[in-house]
């Protein structure tokens, strides 16, 4: 409706921003199958292109390519290159014209992919490519999700780079504190993110009881609020926790099954395949 009002008023830019937000919110919510999302985002991208709103298009098309990557429709799932865009060319052009928001969107999506696929060293490099969203585009709708994966990446790196463990925990906790502020301000859609980051922090601090409680809360709140993608992620992280904690794989297998079901419901074929391969011989 808002798009229609904008077009009727002759404000094509405002109209296409509403199309962008409709697509971006649908993607971030994670409650729709990715096949549906690819079709929806494809239509939205075509509409924005038709009205020649290139700056807006460049903020949405990376989300479409990420969906394609998760569906398994990319040669390299870690690179935003495929049907919708070419990552290298996109970054070159966006940087040249000073479109930092589009550049940040690409790097935030790259970080999410690197974390999903367990490429934490790559994620470490991407972290420094993301400029603070608070200065680039504080109203960007993906700012919450960006903070989640920045925090998760820092906590993952605390496991790998033990000589820099304290630094990574401190940095991860800063992102967690950001999300905690949003929760306190009334943003219920970030509550499950806070629980997941608290679980990861507690795990690193050796607080098993706290970690288990927070993983459970992350699963419960993401399920209750319809975030299928984050429910899958929380189950996978809880699975990894149990694998490291004990030789008894009962609970690890339980969370593996739940994660696989959520990924299947979401339609993330590439992630389901990765989890299956990574878990072979461990459960």
N, C-alpha and C positions, 0 to 999 in steps of 0.2 A: 504494500500500500504506500509506504513512504517513498519507494522508488517511483511509483506512478505519480504521486504528488510532485516530486521533483521534476519529472519529465514534462508534466503539464505546465509547470511554472517556468519551464525553459532552463532549469538548472541541471544540466546533465551530470555535472561533477557531483553534486549532492546526491543525485539519484543513484549514481554508480557506487558511491560510498556506502549507500544502504545495501546494494547488492553485495558488496565486499563483506560487510558485517554479517549479512545473512549467511554467506558461505563460510566465513571464518568461525562464527559461533557454532554452526552445524558441525564443522570439523573438530573444533576444540572439545565440544560436548562428548564426543566419542560414543554416542548412543545409537548411531546409525551404521548399518553395514557398509563396508568400504566400496563395494560395487556400486551401491546407491550414491555414495559420496562422490565417487569419481565422475559419475554421470552428472550429478548436480553441479559440482565445481567446474566441470567442462562447459556446461551451459552458461554458468555465471561468467566464466572467463571470456567466452564468446560474446556475451552481451556487453561486457565492459570494453572489449576490443572494438565492437561495432560502434560504440559511442566515443571511440578514440580517447579513452581515459587511460593512457599508458602508465602513469604513475600508480594508479589504483590497481591496474592489472598486474603490475610487477610486485605488488604486495600480496596478491592472491595466488598467482600461478605457482609459487613454490609449495604451497599447501597441496595443490592438486598433484604436483609431481611426487610429493612425499606419499600421498595416498597410493599412487601408482607403484612406488617402490615397495610399500608394505604389501601390496597385492601380488608382488613378484613380477611386475611388468617393467623391470629395469635390469640392464646387464650387471650393474654394480649397485646394490641396495644402499650403499653408503654415499653415493653421489647423486645429486639432484639433476641427473641427465637422462632424458628419455623422450617420451611422447610429447610432454608438455613444455619442456625447456632444456637448455644446455647450461649447466651450472657455470662452467668457465666463462662462456660468452656473456651470460647474464651478469655475473659479478664484475666483469670487465666494463660492461656498458653502464651498469648502475653506479659503479665507483666513479667512472669518468664524468657522469652527470650529477654527482653528489647526492644520489638518492640513498642516504644512509639507512632509512627505514627498511627499504627493500633488501639492502645488504644484510642488515641485522636479522630480517626474517629468514633469509637463506641460511645464515650461520646458526640460527636457533634451531631450524629444522635439521640441519646437518648434525648438530650436537645431539638432538633427540635420537636420530638414526644411529649415530655412533654408540650411544649408550644402550639402545635397544639391542644392538648386535654385539655387545660386549667388547667393542673396540675402544677401550678406555684411554689408551695412549693417544689415539686420534682425537678423542673427545677433549683431552687435555690441551691439545693444540688449538682446537676450535674455541675453547673457553675464552682465550685471549683475543679472538677475532670479534667477539660480541661486545659491542659498546654498551654502556649502561642504558637500559631502556628508559630509565627515569629522565635522561637528558635527550635521548634520540626521539622517542615518541611515548611519553608517559601514559597516553590514553590507548596504546595498542592493546587489542583484546587478548593477545597471546602472551602478555607480560607475566601472567601467573604461571603458565605452563613453562615458559622459559626459565623462571626462577626455580621451579621444581627440578628440571633436568640439570640445571647448573649446580644445584645443591647435591643431587644424587651423584653427579659426576665427581664432585669434590670428595664425597664420602667413599666412592669406589676407588679413587686415587689414593686415599689414605690407607687402603689395604695393600696397594701395589707399591707405592713409594714410601716404604716404612721410615726412611731417613727424613722424610718431609711430612710425616704423619700428622703432627700437631698443626702444621700450617694448613693442610688440607681440611682437617676437622674444623679449624677456626673459620676457614673460608666457606665451607659447607654450612656451618652454623649461621653465618651472616645471611645466606639465602633463606635458611629456615626462619630466621627472625623476621625477614621481609614478609614471608607468607603468614607468620603468626600475627603480624600487624593487620594484614588483610582479614584474617579470621576474626580478630577482635573488633574490626570495623564493621563486621556483619556479613562478610562474604562467605556464605556457607559452601560455595562451590570450590573453595580451597581447603576445606577442613580435612578431607582425606589426604591431600598433599602434605599437610602439616603432620598428620599421623605417620605417614610413610617416612618422612625425613626424620622424625623423632625416633622411629624404629631403627633406622640406619645409624643414627648417632648413638643410640643406646647399645646397639650391637658392637660398635667400635669401642665403646667404653666398657664393655664386658658386663653390662647390666641386662642379663638374660630375661629376667621377669618383666622388666620395662619394655624391652624390645618385643617380646612375644605379645604383650598387651597392645602395643602400638601397631604391630603388624595386623593384629586382629581388628583393631579399630579402623585401620586403613582399608581393609577388605570390606568391613561392614558399611562404612560411610560411602565408599565408592559404589558399592552395590545398591545401597538405599537411594543414592542420588542419580543412579543410571549411568555412571561412567564406566562403560564396559572395558575400555582400553586400560584404565588405571586399576580396575579390579584384576585384570590379567597381570599387570605389572606387580601389584602387591602380592598376589599369589606366587608369582615367580620369585620375588625377593624372599618371601617366607620359605619357599622351597630351598633356595640356596642357603638360607640360615640353618635349616634343619640338616642339610647335607654336611655342613661344616661342624655342626654341633655334635652329631652322633652317628654311629654306624647303623643305627636302626632307621631304616628308610621309610617307615610307615607314613609319618606325617609329611615327609618330603614328597612321597608318591601322591599323597592326597592333594597337596597344593599344586603339584605338576598337573594332575588331572583337571583341577579347577582352572588353572591357567590356560591349558590347552582348550578347554571348553569355551572360555571367554574369548580367546584369540579366534577360535572358529566362528563364534557368534559375531565377532567384529569383522571377520573376513580377512584378517591379517595373515594371509597364507605364508608369506616370507618369514614372518616372526614365528609362526607355528612350526615351520620346517626347521628353523634355526634351533628352537628350543628342543625339538625332538632329537636332532643330531647331537646337540651339546649334552643331552641327558642320557644318551646311550651308554650302558654299562655302569651307570651311577645309581640307578634306582632298582 
